[in-house]
Amino acid sequence: MNKFRNFLSVAVVMAGTLFFISCDENNDIEKELESNGVVVVNEGNFGAGNGSISLYSEDSLKIANNVVKNANSGSEIGSLVQSVYAHDGVGYIICNASDKIEFISMEDNDYLANPETDVSAPRYMTVAGDMGYISCWGPWGANYDLPNSYVAVLDLTTRKIIDSLDCSSGPEGIIAVGNNLYVANSYDTTITIIDLADETSSVLKLNAAPLHFANDGSGSLWVTLGSAFKHAAVHVGLQEINISDNSLGVFVQVSDLSGSGKMAIDGSGENIYVLTAQPYPSTATEVFAFNISTKTLGNTALISGENFYGIGVNPDTDMIYVGDSKAFAGSGKIYVYDQTGIMVDEQTASIAPNGFLFN
């Protein structure tokens, strides 16, 4: 019996020692990555309140998970971390199912203020001047439609919602270019263009559902157009918008554009990487490269895999990041590729990595 007790005591001590070593090691990684790490947005499971943020380093090929939770005494962020936007050292965490915006320091991941909860189903954010603009779906209608969608206006100084702007149904991607705010109405086939000088608006009509934007820095804005289960496949793809007069430019069909319409542009503005997905029940997903200069899409996929859920490109290194949801069954993965599509690293993130932010 004494031998057993001694063995048990040693085992407990060893387990405790390994736990503290593991914690210390994770803390060291977090400190290393806080200033220059790539932010990985982990959506989490619906209703579980387990959305999170990870940090990854291209230099050391290390990842630290749950960095916001760890920096704030174990406090969970909330349900469905839809996106994160960074501006002037502040991270704005958009929580869709929790109907809130959390504010963190991009330097040490500490919370900076109480969350702003005067939003309904927020999605994505952009900044113009001293204001943030957040696309909000609003509450569901009786027919599973979104009749009360809007753009929330956030005062960046007070961190309070001070106004709302009208748009159409299901605003998703949102971007400010010059004095104009572009809002992709994903439950419609329109883009609302709001003049921020006087808040007047106009509507740009399309042939399918607009989802996300990319600004190539050369006078064109690109938007992904999805089917929303009702638009013809011939209208699904990439649409160019001429910023000078908001006229439509080139359209390039992209077969099997993923339902989310996610894409990422490289730092030089030369290539857009588009995420595609085979129809359900297939889990096959691919990334295609679109060359902006030639306005041509690659004939074959640059990257292929299963359950791709998020995409990003580091503007400084042009490394391509892909998030793998693993079908929301446990921790997801992130994969890092060079521009030729060769994988250079993979890491285990948290649940459903859906996007990336590069400081």
Secondary structure, 3 states (H helix, E strand, C coil): CHHHHHHHHHHHHHHHHHHHHHHHHHHHHHHHHCCCCEEEEECCCCCCCCEEEEEEECCCCEEECCHHHHHCCCCCCECCEEEEEEECCEEEEEECCCCEEEEEECCCCCECCCCECCCCCEEEEEEECCEEEEEECCCCCCCCCCCCCEEEEEECCCCEEEEEEECCCCEEEEEEECCEEEEEECCCCEEEEEECCCCCEEEEECCCEEEEEEECCCCEEEEEEECCCCCCHHHCEEEEEECCCCEEEEEEECCCECCCCCEEECCCCCEEEEEEECCCCCCEEEEEEEECCCCEECCCCCEEEECEEEEEECCCCCCEEEEECHHHCCCCEEEEECCCCCEEEEEECCCCEEEEEEC
